Amino acid sequence: MRIRPMIWKPNIHPLVTALRKIWEYLREACGEYDYERYVERARALGAEPMTPQEFYVSQLEHKHSRPTRCC
């Protein structure tokens, strides 16, 4: 019978949890969930949602259609 040496393994669960929360925050900050929320709202209202490509173009047009002046 062979005895295996005990290897110390740190508890990484809190670290993994923290990294997942940071990753979720970054995804939210970048707007990655915008389309998913839009689809849920459109379906709740009974409307046919746009495709992801149409939604992306719509968001770009909305963002860049308003004049912004800094001076």
Backbone bond lengths (Angstrom), bond angles and torsions (degrees), N, CA, C in turn:
res aa  C-N    CA-C-N  psi(-1)  N-CA   C-N-CA  omega(-1)  CA-C   N-CA-C  phi
1 M - - - 1.450 - - 1.518 108.48 -
2 R 1.301 114.05 129.90 1.458 120.00 -178.12 1.522 109.87 -99.59
3 I 1.306 117.41 133.88 1.461 122.19 -179.50 1.523 108.09 -97.77
4 R 1.321 115.57 125.95 1.462 120.82 179.39 1.526 108.93 -87.74
5 P 1.313 117.22 136.19 1.462 118.71 177.33 1.525 110.21 -68.94
6 M 1.305 116.28 144.58 1.462 120.65 178.53 1.523 108.93 -78.88
7 I 1.279 115.72 127.95 1.464 121.38 178.56 1.517 107.49 -108.36
8 W 1.320 115.24 130.04 1.456 120.49 -179.30 1.521 108.77 -74.62
9 K 1.316 116.93 124.97 1.461 122.23 177.23 1.520 108.09 -117.32
10 P 1.309 116.76 117.17 1.464 118.41 179.99 1.524 110.99 -67.97
11 N 1.292 115.67 153.71 1.460 121.14 176.96 1.524 107.60 -77.68
12 I 1.322 117.15 106.67 1.466 120.18 -176.49 1.517 112.63 -95.14
13 H 1.290 117.44 -0.62 1.460 120.33 -176.98 1.539 113.09 -55.41
14 P 1.329 120.48 -48.94 1.473 119.28 178.80 1.524 112.53 -62.01
15 L 1.320 116.85 -35.71 1.461 120.09 178.70 1.522 110.74 -67.68
16 V 1.307 116.64 -44.08 1.466 120.72 179.02 1.523 109.89 -62.55
17 T 1.310 116.77 -42.24 1.462 120.99 178.60 1.526 110.75 -60.92
18 A 1.313 117.19 -44.83 1.464 120.84 179.55 1.524 111.35 -64.05
19 L 1.324 117.39 -42.44 1.460 120.45 179.62 1.525 111.34 -65.15
20 R 1.315 116.89 -37.95 1.470 119.43 177.65 1.531 111.23 -64.48
21 K 1.329 116.28 -40.53 1.460 119.40 178.57 1.524 111.22 -64.68
22 I 1.315 116.66 -40.64 1.470 120.57 177.55 1.521 109.78 -63.35
23 W 1.345 116.68 -43.96 1.459 120.92 179.35 1.531 111.19 -61.70
24 E 1.320 118.09 -42.55 1.456 121.61 177.89 1.525 111.09 -63.69
25 Y 1.320 116.81 -40.89 1.462 120.51 177.77 1.523 110.80 -61.95
26 L 1.319 117.67 -44.39 1.461 120.80 179.39 1.522 111.62 -63.75
27 R 1.317 116.79 -40.36 1.467 119.76 177.85 1.526 110.88 -63.49
28 E 1.327 116.27 -40.48 1.460 120.64 178.78 1.533 110.32 -66.51
29 A 1.325 116.79 -42.71 1.464 121.07 -178.89 1.527 111.77 -64.51
30 C 1.314 117.15 -31.59 1.466 121.34 179.94 1.526 112.70 -83.54
31 G 1.312 117.42 -7.77 1.458 120.66 178.72 1.511 114.39 83.89
32 E 1.305 116.83 21.49 1.453 120.26 -176.85 1.527 112.60 -68.38
33 Y 1.311 118.19 -25.46 1.457 121.89 -178.85 1.522 112.68 -92.15
34 D 1.317 118.47 -0.48 1.462 121.16 -176.82 1.534 112.13 -58.92
35 Y 1.326 116.67 -45.53 1.464 119.24 -178.44 1.525 111.53 -64.83
36 E 1.319 116.64 -42.05 1.462 119.78 180.00 1.529 110.82 -61.37
37 R 1.331 116.56 -41.89 1.474 119.86 178.20 1.523 110.62 -66.60
38 Y 1.330 117.37 -39.00 1.458 121.29 178.24 1.527 110.82 -61.21
39 V 1.334 117.48 -45.23 1.465 121.35 -178.88 1.532 109.86 -62.40
40 E 1.321 116.93 -42.69 1.470 119.80 178.76 1.526 111.04 -61.03
41 R 1.333 117.16 -44.20 1.469 120.80 179.49 1.518 111.52 -65.24
42 A 1.350 116.62 -44.43 1.466 120.10 -178.59 1.527 110.89 -61.94
43 R 1.318 116.65 -42.97 1.466 119.72 179.96 1.516 111.73 -68.36
44 A 1.335 116.86 -34.71 1.471 120.27 178.01 1.521 110.55 -65.41
45 L 1.339 116.47 -32.24 1.464 120.82 178.88 1.525 112.47 -86.75
46 G 1.338 117.05 -3.80 1.454 121.13 179.18 1.513 114.20 82.31
47 A 1.326 117.77 13.72 1.461 121.39 179.74 1.531 110.14 -95.18
48 E 1.312 115.56 155.30 1.458 121.27 176.29 1.530 108.28 -81.54
49 P 1.340 118.67 119.04 1.466 119.96 -177.76 1.526 112.41 -71.91
50 M 1.315 115.06 154.03 1.463 121.29 175.79 1.527 108.92 -70.50
51 T 1.321 115.18 161.92 1.458 119.66 173.39 1.530 107.89 -73.16
52 P 1.321 118.08 162.89 1.472 119.14 177.73 1.531 112.87 -56.78
53 Q 1.331 116.77 -37.31 1.462 119.88 179.72 1.530 111.04 -66.84
54 E 1.326 116.72 -43.94 1.467 120.28 178.30 1.526 110.79 -63.40
55 F 1.310 116.35 -40.37 1.455 120.40 179.12 1.528 110.64 -62.95
56 Y 1.318 117.20 -43.86 1.466 122.02 179.97 1.527 110.60 -61.04
57 V 1.326 116.88 -46.72 1.471 120.75 179.15 1.524 110.20 -63.32
58 S 1.321 117.01 -41.47 1.464 120.99 178.27 1.520 111.22 -60.57
59 Q 1.327 116.99 -43.27 1.466 120.68 178.84 1.521 111.41 -64.42
60 L 1.334 117.13 -40.54 1.468 120.18 178.03 1.524 111.11 -64.77
61 E 1.338 116.96 -43.80 1.463 120.08 179.05 1.523 110.82 -62.65
62 H 1.315 116.92 -42.03 1.461 120.42 179.19 1.529 111.03 -63.76
63 K 1.304 115.75 -42.88 1.462 120.53 -177.82 1.521 112.10 -66.85
64 H 1.321 117.56 -40.00 1.461 121.13 -173.89 1.526 114.23 -99.72
65 S 1.325 118.37 3.84 1.457 120.25 -179.67 1.516 112.28 -86.65
66 R 1.312 117.49 -18.71 1.463 120.80 -178.87 1.514 109.97 -90.73
67 P 1.305 117.19 130.26 1.462 118.52 178.33 1.531 110.56 -71.05
68 T 1.292 114.16 136.97 1.478 119.60 175.84 1.509 107.65 -124.62
69 R 1.298 114.07 129.89 1.461 119.37 -179.95 1.532 108.00 -127.71
70 C 1.274 114.08 131.40 1.462 116.68 -179.81 1.523 111.63 -97.33
71 C 1.309 118.06 -19.36 1.464 120.30 -176.83 1.511 113.01 -128.00
